[in-house]
Amino acid sequence: MIVRSKTKPLQLHQLEALLNRIPDNHSKRRFIEEDYAKQKAGYKGERSLEYHLSYLPKKDYYIFHDLRLYAGKHYFQIDILILTPFFHLRPGG
């Protein structure tokens, strides 16, 4: 069961809006395009995992996307967290 689904990051929306407004000959356009390509590739990579995760039985797995958690003094982010009561070892592994 997907408890918290993946959403398009705000930074990706912002870069798309910026690229639509900035002139093609702007001195920073190439850097913005590179950043946009990296952000988009990361987002597409995370989205591609949804296909593989769809094979997990919904009743046995809880899937959380983009969690920001507090650990004492600092925050950290988990892209995908899968919770299950099961623990499986591969044969020979």
C-alpha positions in Angstrom: 0.0 0.0 0.0 1.4 3.4 -1.0 0.9 5.5 2.1 2.7 8.6 0.8 3.0 8.8 -3.0 5.7 10.5 -5.0 5.0 14.0 -6.2 6.9 16.2 -8.6 9.5 18.2 -6.6 8.9 21.9 -6.3 12.4 22.6 -7.5 11.6 20.8 -10.8 8.5 23.0 -11.2 10.6 26.1 -10.5 13.3 25.2 -13.0 10.7 24.5 -15.7 9.1 27.9 -15.1 12.5 29.6 -15.2 13.4 27.9 -18.5 10.2 29.0 -20.0 10.9 32.6 -19.1 14.7 33.0 -19.5 16.0 34.1 -22.9 18.0 31.5 -24.9 21.1 33.7 -24.9 21.1 34.3 -21.2 24.6 33.6 -19.6 23.2 31.2 -17.0 20.8 29.3 -19.2 23.2 26.4 -19.8 23.7 25.9 -16.0 20.0 26.0 -15.4 19.4 23.4 -18.2 22.0 21.1 -16.7 20.5 21.4 -13.3 17.0 20.8 -14.7 18.3 17.7 -16.6 19.8 16.3 -13.4 16.7 17.0 -11.3 14.4 15.5 -14.0 16.6 12.3 -14.3 16.5 11.8 -10.5 12.7 12.3 -10.4 12.2 9.9 -13.4 14.5 7.3 -11.7 12.4 7.4 -8.5 9.2 7.2 -10.5 10.5 4.1 -12.4 10.7 2.3 -9.1 6.9 2.5 -8.7 6.5 -0.2 -11.4 8.7 -2.6 -9.5 7.1 -1.8 -6.2 3.7 -2.5 -7.7 4.5 -6.2 -7.5 4.6 -6.1 -3.7 1.4 -7.4 -2.0 -0.4 -4.3 -0.9 -1.5 -5.8 2.4 2.0 -6.7 3.5 4.0 -3.6 2.6 3.7 0.1 3.4 5.5 2.5 1.0 6.4 6.1 1.9 8.0 8.5 -0.6 9.9 11.6 0.3 10.0 11.5 4.1 11.8 14.3 6.0 12.6 13.1 9.5 14.1 14.8 12.5 17.0 13.1 14.3 18.0 15.1 17.3 19.8 18.1 15.9 19.4 17.5 12.2 16.8 16.5 9.6 17.4 13.9 7.0 15.5 12.7 4.0 14.5 9.2 2.8 13.4 9.0 -0.8 11.6 5.6 -0.4 10.8 3.7 2.8 9.3 0.3 2.7 7.9 -1.2 5.9 6.9 -4.8 6.3 6.7 -7.3 9.1 8.6 -9.8 7.1 12.3 -10.4 6.8 13.6 -12.7 4.0 17.1 -14.0 3.5 18.1 -15.2 0.0 19.4 -18.7 -0.1 23.2 -18.5 0.0 23.2 -14.8 0.9 
